[in-house]
Amino acid sequence: AGAQLVAPRRFFASSLAAMVLPGWYAREPNEGFIAECLADAPASVEETPFAGICRLPQGHLLEVTVSSAHRRQYWTLDLREERSIPESGAIEEFRSVFETSVRARLRARTPVAFQLSGGLDSSTVVGVAHALGVTSPATYSLVYPDVPSADESAFIDAVVRRCGARSVRWPVRPGPVQGWEVFAGASRTGDLADMATGYW
């Protein structure tokens, strides 16, 4: 969840599109954030493409009063804990945690879709989702037909066959990106797909 301060009012949303589409405030670009994205060097986990709208980072909550809003971290990964566990137990525990994580993300009002690169991570997510009951998962992939060393179409094909997935692919070809083309997707969806949700 998140909020936007406008006069005495605060607005919250779980997606950036829900913040900017109703016309609650003038959509001013956040030039610093946009410059970071164009340089492929984002430095902030809280900024968004729009000035005045902040992103609530994972593991944080927002405490709102009549006069203020304060962000507070409520969880972080504790890397100090070490346990001795047999390999078979570790595999089963990981499988359980992974399935729980995928299942939680399958809860949606609309059909879910998957970014499928063909690598181990995304392929496993699609496979587990299929095992959990997602029939004909919709997958979206970038492919590199002109750069064979980077193209993972063969692995994408294997996942699509195994899971009966629907596959949409966009070929990426070397060439200069013209400024605002970087944000073409964001202008359609209201957000940058790789960023976490939760805005204020």
Disulfide bonds with the S-S distance in Angstrom:
none
